[in-house]
Amino acid sequence: MSNLNDEACFVCFCRSGYEPDLAAECEYHLATRNGYGYAKYEKGSGCIAFYTPTPALMPKLKELVFARQKLSFLTTLSFHDASDRITPILEFLHSLNSMEFGNVIVEHADNEQAKTLAKFCKKFTVPLRAALRKNVLQTRVQQDDKSWLHVIFDSFDGCRLCFSTANDRSPYAQGILRLKFPASAPSRSTLKLEEALHVFFNKESEKRLFNENMSAVDLGACPGGWTYQLVKRNMRVEAIDNGDIATTLMDTGLVMHAKADGFTYRPVSGHVDWLVCDMIENPYRVAELVAQWIQQGWAKASIFNLKLPMKRRFETVKEILSALRNKMRDKSGTIIEAKHLYHDRDEITVLVLPMGDFDESTQNCIKKM
Ligand code: SAM
């Protein structure tokens, strides 16, 4: 678990090209906790190795905007015999006196080169699981409260062994939640909001917060992918955009479309439960607008996208989130989470959820998220 310099090493996945942003983010969090660390990565690899002598201060995956997965590094293995890659893995785990893992994931970082390994990783999973179970190194059924083994193939000749811990991992291979595009949705953007709902909420809290009793304003709504997700949950939506909205959404009777500027529009009845916003606009302006809606009580909570600049991406995100936290400090128990989702491109998705504005049973449900 430690390397020769007695530093722990974490392996974190991100979108290819965002390695410097993730590295800067990890360094920043550690520095604010009087810790220290540094990253090594190849640009475009979709992965960083992060070394620190203070692993306990490492931020949780939930705190990292640019990380899709966070793993603790164990070792690197080279395979000299392509017909048996399982024995070296078993030998290493036996040498550690390893406990049973609750699951095993065979994966590769999300980059162009490693894509050639996808089929192999899938195929290799089956015999590896069988061998691990036979050697009492993996539980019979998946156990989420235990550590999981991650076997990361960088080529056919070698892999890195890592593990993830309960409550600090993405349960998906490569940290990617793959969603099927709903055939009747008006745009692929719909997957951004669908993924956000999966990532920010568990099933129970999502049901409580997005249902037929809830209303929303969708700024920058056209052609209607985000509105589609809300309508699917029987919510009433005011969809604001100068573009055209899908007629299928209008036919539901749940949508009111206004061709208006998102920066000056106000909700018809004075307030709604949710403000969602996917406007391609300056991210500082968008975050300020969201804060204004919540402070004024025009919306209780918000999910919105921030388009990232070409440079200083982490710096920009840090500044905006810190200003947002400052503005929300009078709102009791406000949850602010941000994530660079798989379906986000050069943008991130942010949740602002002031718990105090919801009834007690909803608050209890959110606390368990
Ligand atoms: N969320 C939409 C969906 O799922 O179909 C896609 C939104 S698209 C990425 C961005 C939209 O923002 C465009 O349709 C654009 O017209 C709208 N937009 C940009 N600036 C706006 C503004 N100031 N007011 C209203 N809409 C705006």
Residues whose N, C-alpha, C, O or C-beta is under 5 A from the ligand:
A	BS01	SAM	S187 S189 T190 G220 A221 C222 P223 G224 G225 W226 I240 D241 N242 G243 A260 D261 G262 F263 D278 M279 I280
